[in-house]
């Protein structure tokens, strides 16, 4: 599932369902989920380092980068609530922070490519996944999901303002407003003193 060309497989959805079932089988499922998550975290860290500043953004496959983010949620959904909570909150909520950093890196890459008119035309097979509005919404939804698993994982006003500043297009800020509106519910916790107005007033 993590292979760059895996989504082009004819029976990719069947393979994904099979893996999901295998991951839920105990006692080995717990170990396999940890190993799978470790693999995704390595990929997320690598992608988070390619931010568009002093790096060659042409070396990253954005479709694969997004699929790695989606696989992170896929694994969490395969976990027991206890294990999912542990994955998100361990090492001071390192996984949630990593997903945030990957989103920031993606937005920085997009800004640099747009500024230099180097946006590559996505292939027909990856058009839907590589389309920016969908890619941004997917990342925001997964970020909300991860942060919403525990009260111990919170987003600060500084993080939210940083996202707001990176989302320069009206459509991007609209997507972020939807994210903030959902974050105001019990699904996700903002740090004390953070509100939608704190971000949008900037």
N, C-alpha and C positions, 0 to 999 in steps of 0.2 A: 504493500500500500504506500510505502514511502518512496518507492522508485519514481524518478522523474517521468517515466513513460507509463506508469501504472494506470492512469485514468483513461488512456487510449485503449485499454484492453476491452474486448467485446463484453466480457462477463465481469467487469469491474464491480458492479453493484452486488452481484452474487458473491464475489470474493469478499467484499466488505461485510456482507451479512454473515458469511461463514466465520470470518475472523471475529466478529462481534460475539457470536455464539461461543466460540472457543475461549474468548477472553473471560466469559462469564462462568466457565467451568472451574470449580474449585477441586483440589487446593492449588493446582498449578496456575489457574487464571490470575490469581493475585500477583504471582511472580512475573508472569508474562506481561501484565498491565504495567508493572513497574519498569520492566525492560523496554517496552514499547514507548512509554512516556520519556524515559531517558533518551531514547533515540530522537524523539520529536524535540526535546529540549536542546539537544546538540544542534539540530537544524535551525531551531528558532534563534539560538545564540549566534550562529553563523550569519543568518539573515539580518539580525538586529545590528550586526557590525557593519553591514553594507548600507550606509545611511545616505549615500549620495555626496557626501563631503569627503574629498580626497580619496575616493574609491571609484572604480569603474563599474557603474550601475548596469552596464551592458552584460555583465557576467551572471546576472541573476535571472532566473526564470520565474516571473511573477506568478504564473499559474501554479507552479510547484510550491512557491513560498506560501501562497494562500491555502493550498491543500494541506500543508503542514500545520497551519493554524487550525484548520477544520478538524484534522486528525486528533489534535489535542483535546478538543471537545468530545470527539468520538470516544476517546479513551476514558475521559472522565465520566461519560454517560454509561460506560461499561462497568464502572467500578461500583462497589457498595458505597453507600453514603459516607461511611466512616473512612474508607480509603480515599475517596474523592476529596473529602475534607482535609485529610492528611497531605495529599499531593499539593493542594492549593496553599495551605498554611505553613508547610514545612519551610525551614530556612527563611523565616520572616516573610512569608508570602512570595517567595522567589518566583514561582510559576506565574502568578498573576502579574507581577512586575515585569517578567520577561515578555509576556503577551503585550503589555503596554509598550515596552521598548521596541518590539517588532513592529507595532503599529506606527510608532513615531518614525522608525527607520523607513517604513514603506512610504509614508507621507513625504518624508524628505527626498526619497528617491524620485517620487512622482513630481515634486516641485522642480527638482533639478532637470529632469528629463523634459518637462514642459517648457522650462525656461530656455533650454538649448535646442528645442524642436527635435529631440531624438527619440520621441515615443515610437516604439516599434508597433507595427500593425499586428495585432494578435492573430494567430492562426485560426482557421474556422473551427478546429476541434476544441480550442481553448477559449473561444470568444466570450462565452457567457461568464466563465470563471475569471477571466482576466479583465473583464470590463470594470473600470474603476468604481462607478457608483455601487455596483454589487460587491466588489472586493472590499470597499470601505464599510458598507453595511454589515457584511459578514464578519469582519474583524471586530466591529463595535458590538455586535450581538454576542460574539464569543467572549469578548472582554467582559461584558456585563454578566454573562453566565458564570465565568470563573470567579469574579469578584462577589457575585451573589451567593456563592456556596458557603461563605463564612463571614461572620461579623469581624473576624480578625484581619480580613483583607479589605482595606479601605483605600479610596482614591482621594488625594489631597486636592485642594483648590489649585495649587501650582501645576499639578498634572493636567487638570481639566483645562486650565487657561492655556497651557502649552498646546494641547490638542486644538483648541479654538483658534489659536494663532496660526497653526499649520493648515487648518481647513479654510482656505481663502475663498474658494468658490461658494456661491450661495447654496448650491445643491449639497455640498459637503457639510456646510454649517447646518443645513436643515437635517441631515442625517445625524449630526452630533446633537442637535436639539432633541430629536427623538430618543437618542441614547440617554440624554440627561433627564428627560421626562420619565423614562422607564427606571432610571437610577434613583429617582425620587420615591419610588415605591419600595416595598420591603425586599425586592429582588437583589438590591445592591446597596451597599453602604458607602456614603460619602463621609469624609472626615468631618469632625465637628466644626460647624461654622461655614460649611460649603453649601452653596445653593446654586440653582440655575442662574439667578441674578448675578452671583459672584463672577460667573464666567461670561455671560452675555453682555455685561456692562463694560467689559474691556474694549 
